[in-house]
Amino acid sequence: MTEPTANETATGINEAEAKNLRKKPPSPSVLSRPKKIAIIVLVSAMTFIGPMGAGIYYPSLAPLAKDLHVSPSQISLTLTAYMLCQAIFPLFIAGMSDERGRRPVLVVSLVVCIAINIGLAKQTTYVGLMVLRCLQSCGSSSVSIVSMATVHDILLPTERKDFRAYTSVGYSIASVASPLIGGILAQFFGWPSIFYFLAAVAGVGLLLVTTIFPETCRAQVGNGTVPSKRWNRPIMKLFWPPSTSPPEYDTRIPPKRRSSILQTIKIAFHKKVFLIMISQAVLFGGSIAILITIPLVFTAKFHFNILEVGATHVSYAIGGFTSRWIYAPLMGANVRRHKRLAGVGKEPQSGEPIVIRSERARLQIALPTVYLGTAFVVAYGWALHSGMHVAGPIVILFFVGNTLTGARTQLAGLITSLHLHQPASASAASNFFRFLCAAGAAAAVSPLIQAIGTGWMGFLIALIYLGASGLLWVVYAHGHKWRPAGIQIASSDE
């Protein structure tokens, strides 16, 4: 019997097994690269709807409060309700999307978005605004969840970094443009115009999905060779000649269990995943609190009009937009450094499982970014409190957006990599915690500012961030021991 080598003893696998692990896995989709790009651009455009629906609303908070005869605190509660629904509703549809397909959920969600946005433009009461904003949130959050899951359907983890420019374009443009568009529309055409605009955007999305978007869910179509049901095909495909390739039914990957709300939430309750999700949620809640201060404080303190409030949001949004060119390359370089130190050979497109502590590779970038963001949040709060020239807090907003978005993105990537076969469910579970925190933050901001001022509010957010970073240090120290059974973290440098 051959004695094990030193390398076998250290890794627990022999050379033949290691070679087998490095073999290129089958592609999740038979689509050509141009078709993958087209689908990713389309679903990226769909992700435009979620951040646009949230960001376009911020500049109109003050005029809505005035027209509906309610206080700023009451109008902030419409944000709380919106985010609560964003937390809860995807739990109902994420598992269904992973099991029954992406297209049906997208079509229904877009129809809901169109109808509800028209209703929002027509309503004239606070109760009507509250109820319809909840329903609007249900539609837009579903679109975002399914769009992100589609990317996972057709790309290997190691391919995603090559398509990053396409996957992020819709969300990035919406994050930057939505407050400015909202400010322009509300300033010159009144706040109902923002909802008509959102209805038009959803209408364009519905047209594209029904005519050209194919089903990609692995449980339904496998690697794309299994035909979807006739009712679930895009209109254009009904007129195409049938494929001559034989269906590969064995490529279908149904969810391990039937979809349910409890199964979706259960994803979060693995020790490591739970700690990461809570930390990400706290960061997101603080970000929402900062964004809500803009219409509340800049209108009262600096007498900004709707258009100026919208333009102020752009500083934060541009900071978040530019974060991808700073932190993603840093994280990729750090993962490659860890691979070299561990002696793992890098093979492009290999999809090999990581045998390094990838939690540490990500958190070595994310943790310093969290601390930078914490410092900028304190600076922003005291800049507003001290009466500094308006340019000061606007510049600081850029750095707040840059650092907090960069940290959240790294944590989101780590969460998704743990649930490669249930991406919609993983995203929904993550959103459940994120938007619960955001809802609480939205409800608390106005009373906090009135009670302790912006300076101490920024300090309080910073203390909460420091507490959340402690959870990440626990993951840093012990996360590699807690990987869920049967899961290997994807070897991606995204």
N, C-alpha and C positions, 0 to 999 in steps of 0.2 A: 504493500500500500504506500502510495506516494505521500511524503511528508508535506504539509501545507507550507507555502512560502510565507515570508514575513508580511508581504502585502495582503495575502489571503487572511492571515491572522488579524491584521489591523482593520480590514474592511468587512470581514465576514463573508466574502464571496470569492470564488476562484476566478482565474483569468478568463475562462470560457464564459462564465456567467456575466462577467463585466463586459465582455465583448457583445454579448447578447443584449445587455441593457443599452448599449450605445447604438444598436441597430436603428435605422430610421423607421419610425412607426408609419403605418399607412396614413395617407392623407385623409383628413376628415371630410374632404369634398373633392369631387372630380372636376369641379369648375376650373376653367382656365384662369390665369392670373388677371387678364382684362375683365372677365366676368366677376371675379372676386372683388376687384377694385370698384366695379359699377355697383355691386350690391352694398359694399361697405360705404360708399359715398351716399347711397340712397338711405341706408339706416342712420348714417351720421346726420343726414339732413333731418331725419325724424327726431333725433335727439335735440334738435333746435327747439322743439315745441316745449319741452319741460322747463329749461332755464329761461326761455322767452316768456312763458306764462308767469313765472315768478318775478323775474327782473323788470319786466315792463310795468309791473304794478306798483313798485316802490315810489316812483315820482308822484303818483296820483293819491297817495295816502292823505295828504293834507286837503286837497280839494274834495275828495270823497267824504272826509269827516265833516267838512263845511256844508256840502250839498245835502248830506243825509242827516245833518243836525246831531252828530254824535261827537264824543271826545276822542282825542288821539289814542287814548288807551283802548277805547272800544273798537276803533278801526284797526288797531294792531291785533285785536282778537280775530279778525278775519284772516290774518296771516297764520295765527295759531291753528285755527280750524283747517286751513288749507294744508298745513304741514302735518297735522294729525291724520288727515285722510291720505296724504302721501306716505305716511308710515304704515297705515293699516291696509289700504286697499290692495297694494301689490301682493300681499300675503295670500289673497284670494285667487289671483290670476297667475302668479309666477309658476306654481306647480302645474297649472293647466297648460301654460305655454310650453313648459318642458315636456309635457306628455302629449298634448293634442295638436301643437303646432303654433308657429309665430303669426302667420297671416290672419287667422280668425280673430285673435286678440287685437292685432293692430287695426284691423278694419273696424271692429266694434268700438275701440277706444277713440279712433279718429272721428267716427260719426258722433259719439258723445261729445267730443271736444267742439265740434262745429255747432251742435244744438245748444250746448250750455253757454258758449261764448256769445251767441246771439241773444240768449236769455239775459246774460249779464249786462249786455249793452242796453237792454230795454228796461231792466228793473229800476225801481226808484225808492226802494226801502232798504233799511239796514238788515232786516231779517232775510229779505230776498238775496241781498249781496252775500250774506253769510252762508246760506244754504247752497246757492249756486257756485260759490267759490269751492265749497267742499266737493261738489260734483265735478267741477272743472279739474280739481286736483286728481280725482280718480282717473279721468281720461288721460291727462298728460303724464302721470306717473307710470301708467301701464305702457304707454308708448316708449318711454325711456328704458324701462326694464327689458322689454322685448328687443329693442334695438341693440342694446349691449349684448344680450344673449346671442343674437344672430352672428355677431363677430366671432364668438366662441364656437359656433356651429361649423364654420367653414375654414378656420385658421388653426394651425398648430400653435402652441404657446411660443415657440421660437420664431414663428413667422410674424407675430403681431408687432414686433418692433419695426419690421420692414413696412408695415401698413399704418404706422402710427399717424402719419400725416393725414391719412384719409379718415381714420376712425374718430379723430378728435375735432374735425373741422366744424361740424354743425354746433356742437356744444360750445366750442371756443368762440365762434362768431356770435352766438346767441348771448353768451355771458358778457361779451364786450358791448354788443349793439343794443341789447334789450332795454337797459335803463335810458339810453339816449333816444331810442325810438319811442319809448314810453313818454319821455319828457316832451319830445317834439309833437307827438300826436295829441297829448293832453293839453299842451299849451295852446295849440292853434285850432284844434278841432273838438276839444272837450274829452273828458275821461271815457265816455262810451266808445270813442273811436279805437281805443286800445283793444277792446274786446272784439270789435268787428275785424280788426287786423289779425287777431289770433284765430278767428273763425276762418278767414281767408287762407292763412298759413296751413291750418289743418285740412282745409279743402284741397289744397294742392297736394298735400301728403296723401290724402285718401285717393286722389286720382292716380298718383304714381303707384301706390300699393296695389290697387285693384287691376291696373293695366300691365305692370311689368315685374312686380316683386315676386320671386318664387318662394315656395316653402323651403326652409333650411333646417328645421328641427330634426335632429338625428334620430329621434324616436319615430318619426314619420317617414322620412325619405332617406335615412342612412347617409351614405356619402354623396347623395344626389342622383344615384342611378335608380332608386325606387320611386316610381311615379306617385305623386300625391293624389288624393281623391279629386275627382273632376271639379267639384264645387270649390275646392281649395287651390285652384290654379289661377294664375293671372290671365286676364282676358287675352292678351297677345299669344300666350302659350296654347290656348285652345285652337288657334289656327296654324300652329307649327306642326310639321310632320312629326310623328312619334319617334322617339329615340330607338336606334337599332341596337344599342348596347343592352345586354341582359341585365335585369335588376339584380343587385347584390344585397339580398335581404339580410345576410349575416352582418352587414355593416350598421344596421339599425341598433341604436343604444337607448333602449327605454329607461326611464328612471327606475331605480331599484325598488321604490315603493310608490304606490299610487299617491297622487298629489293631495295634499291637505294643508290647512293652515298650520296645524301643529307640526307637521313634518318640515314645513318651510322654516318655522321658528326654531325647530330643533337643531338646525344647522348651526345656529349661533351658540349653542350651549355646550360645545366642546371648550375646554378650559382656555386654550390659546386663542381660538377664534373669538370667544366672548370678550376677552381682555382687549383684543385688537379692535373689535367693533365698538366697545364702549369708549375707547380712546378716540377713535375716529368720530364717533357721535358727539363727544364733548367738543372736539375741535370745530365740527360743523355748527353746533349750537352757538359757540362763541362768534363764529363768522357771521351768522345770521343776526346776532345781537348788534354787531358792528354795523352791518348794512342798514338795520332799522334806525340806527342813530342818525343816519344821513338826512332823511326827510324830516325827522323830528327836531334835530338840533340845528341843522343848517338853515331850515326855514325860520325857526324862532330866533336864532342867535345872529345869523348873517343876512336874514331877510331874502333868501334865495327864492326865485320863482320856480315853477315846475320844470322848465327846461334846464335851469341851472342845477337843480337837484339831480336830474337825470345825468347831466354831464359829470357831476361829482362822483356818481357811482362808477363811471367809466374808469376812474383812477384805480379803484380796487379791481375791476374786471381785467384791465390790461395787466396788472400785476399777476393775477391768476393765469392769464393767457401766456405770459412769458415764462411762467414757472416750468413748463414742460421742457424748455431748452436749457434749463439750468440743472434741475434735479434728476430728470430721466438719464441724461448722459453720466451724471455723477454716480447714480445707482448702478447703471450698466457697467461702468468702469470698476466699481467696487465688487460687483458679482464676479467679474472676470478675474479680479485680483484674488478673491477667495478661491476661485477654481484653480488658479496657478499654484497658490499655497497648498491646496489639497492634492495637487497632482492630477487634477481631472482635465483630460484633453477636451478641447472645444471643437466640435464638429458642426458647421453651419447646417441648419435645418434638421438636426439630428433628433430633437425632441427627447434627448437623454434625461433621465431623472437626476436631479441634483443630489450629490452625496456630500455637499457642504452644508453648513448651517446658514441657509439662505435667509432665515429670520434676522440673523445678525447682519448679513450683507445689506438688507434693506434698512434696518433700524439704525445702523451706523450713519446713514444719511438722514433718516426721518427724525431721529431724536434731536440732533443739533438744529434742524430746521424748526422743530416745535419750540425750542428755547429762543431762537431768533424771533419767531412769530410772537411769542409771549412778551418779549421786550418791546416789540413794535406796538402791540396792543396797549401796553401801559403808556407808551409815548403818545399814542393817539388820544387816549382818554385825557391825559393831562394837558395836551396841546389844546384841546377844546375847552377844558376847564380854565386854563390860564389866560384866555383871551388873546392868544397868539394870532397873528395875521392868518387869514383863511387859507393861504397857500401852504402853511405848515401842515395842518391835518390832512389836506388833500394829498400832499406828497407822501406823508406817512401811510395813508391808505394804500398806496401802490405797494409798499413793502409788506403791509399786513396781508394783502391779497396774494402776493407772491409767495410768502413763506407758508401761510396756512394752507393754501391750495397745494403747494408742493408736498407738504407733510401728509395731507389727506390722500393724495394720489398714491403715494408709496404704500400707505396702509391698505387702501382699496385693492391695489394690485396683489398684495400678500393674501388678502381674504379670498379673492377670486381664484387664485392659484391653488387653493386648498379644495376647491369644489369645481373641477374642470367639467364634469358631466352634468352639473346642475347650475349653470351660470345664472339663469333667471332667478332661481330660488335663492342662490347666494346673494345676489344683488338685492332681492326683496328683503331678506333677513337683515342685511346691512342697513337698508333704507329704513326699516322699522325702528331701529335704534337712533339713526341719524335724525330722522324727522320728529321723533318723540322729543329729543333734546332741543331741536330747533323750535318746536312748538312751545316748549317751556320758556325758551329764551325770548321768543317773540312776545309772549304774555308778560314777561318780567321787565322788559327794557324800559318802557315808559314809566312805570312806578319806581323803578330803581333810579332813573335819572332824576325824578322829582324828589326822591328821598335822600340820595347821597351824592348826586352830581355825576358828571361823566368821568371825572378823574378817578374817583373811588370805584366806579363801575368797571373801568378798565383794569384797576388793580384786582378787583374781585374775579374777573374773568381770568386774569393771569394766574391767580392762586388755584383756580379750578384746573387750568391747563397743566400746572406743575403737578397736581394730583394725578391727572390722567397720564402724564409722562412716567409716573411711578409704575403704572400698570404695564407700560411698554418695557420698562427695565426688567420686570418679572418675565415677560416673554423673551427678552434678550438673553436672560440667564437660563431659562428652563424650556423655552419653546420647542427646541429640537427634540426634547424628550416626550413632548405631548402631541406629536403628529397623530391625527386620526388614523385608525387602523385602515390599511390598504391604500393610503393616500401618499403620493410622492409629489413634492412641490415641483412645479414645472420649471424647467431650466430655461428661463426666459430672462432676457435682459431688458425687458420693457420697463 
